[in-house]
């Protein structure tokens, strides 16, 4: 993988993690079981699978 590809992938992955943290924070405040770490990991995994495909 060349450096240009990596430069475009990193912001996408970071955005996925940030959005996952925000969703998880909202759910954690509401008292649901799944929280920040769960949603951040799920969003990161979904972004990685989308990029790979």
C-alpha positions in Angstrom: 0.0 0.0 0.0 1.4 3.4 -0.9 1.5 6.4 1.3 -1.2 8.2 -0.6 -3.7 5.4 0.0 -2.8 5.4 3.7 -3.3 9.1 4.0 -6.8 8.8 2.6 -7.7 5.8 4.8 -6.6 7.1 8.2 -9.1 10.0 8.4 -11.9 7.7 7.4 -11.0 5.2 10.1 -10.7 8.0 12.7 -14.0 9.5 11.7 -15.6 6.0 12.1 -14.1 5.8 15.6 -15.2 9.3 16.6 -18.8 8.7 15.4 -18.8 5.3 17.3 -17.7 7.1 20.4 -20.4 9.6 20.1 -23.1 7.0 19.6 -21.7 4.9 22.5 -21.6 8.0 24.8 -25.2 8.7 24.0 -26.2 5.1 24.8 -24.1 5.0 28.0 -25.7 8.2 29.2 -29.1 6.6 28.6 -28.0 3.5 30.7 -27.8 0.9 27.9 -25.4 -2.0 28.2 -23.3 -1.3 25.1 -21.3 1.8 25.5 -18.4 3.8 24.2 -15.8 1.0 23.6 -18.3 -1.3 22.1 -19.6 1.1 19.5 -16.2 2.5 18.7 -14.9 -1.0 18.0 -18.0 -1.9 15.9 -17.7 1.2 13.8 -14.0 0.7 13.3 -14.6 -2.9 12.2 -17.4 -1.9 9.9 -15.2 0.8 8.3 -12.3 -1.7 7.8 -14.6 -4.2 6.2 -16.0 -1.6 3.9 -12.6 -0.4 2.9 -11.3 -4.0 2.3 -14.2 -4.9 0.1 
